[in-house]
Each structure stands twice: as C-alpha cells, then as structure tokens.
Amino acid sequence: MGMEAPLTELFTFIYKAPFDNGLTEHELDHVMIGYSNNEPVINLEEVADFKWVSLEKVSKDLKENPADYTVWFAIIFERFYEYTQNNNNK
C-alpha cells in the first residue's frame, strides 16, 4: 500500500479452519504493528476495496456479524484490539 513503518511483532498463532468446499486452511500467522501518517496507495490488482473504520466499530460489527469475517481476522482482531486498548500511547 505504499507505506513504510518500523514494525513490531505482537504475536504469532496457528489456526485451522475447514471450509464448506472440503478445503482447510492451516496456517502459522505472524501479526505485526507499525504506525504511519501516510495515506495508503491502493494497488487495484491486489486490493478490491478498503475503508477506514474505527477499531470500536469493527469490534461491534464483529460481535454482531461474525459470519462476515474470516476465522483468522476474528482471532487477530481480538488480540490486536486488546493490545491497542492497553498500549494507547501512539
């Protein structure tokens, strides 16, 4: 997205999620955080859409509409949101 920032690893996790089509995702994910004041530059060959949304709005929507989100996003967001609430010095 054309942005650069120093990154800090927050956590890693392994998840396994079966799909209705018989396939399964089984991944080790690394979650990083970085801060930037730059606007993202969207590569339309890689990204279909994006929007700015407050963390509070995502948290509420994730609780109200969990089926709208991937398994990995729900896992990441809960821990990421907790981190931001406890480390809000940025």
C-alpha positions, 0 to 999 in steps of 0.5 A: 500500500505504499507505506513504510513503518518500523514494525513490531511483532505482537504475536504469532498463532496457528489456526485451522479452519475447514471450509464448506468446499472440503478445503482447510486452511492451516496456517502459522500467522505472524501479526505485526504493528507499525504506525504511519501518517501516510495515506495508503496507495491502493494497488487495484490488482491486489486490493478490491476495496478498503475503508477506514473504520474505527477499531470500536466499530469493527469490534461491534460489527464483529460481535454482531456479524461474525459470519462476515469475517474470516476465522483468522481476522476474528482471532487477530482482531481480538488480540490486536484490539486488546493490545491497542486498548492497553498500549494507547500511547501512539 
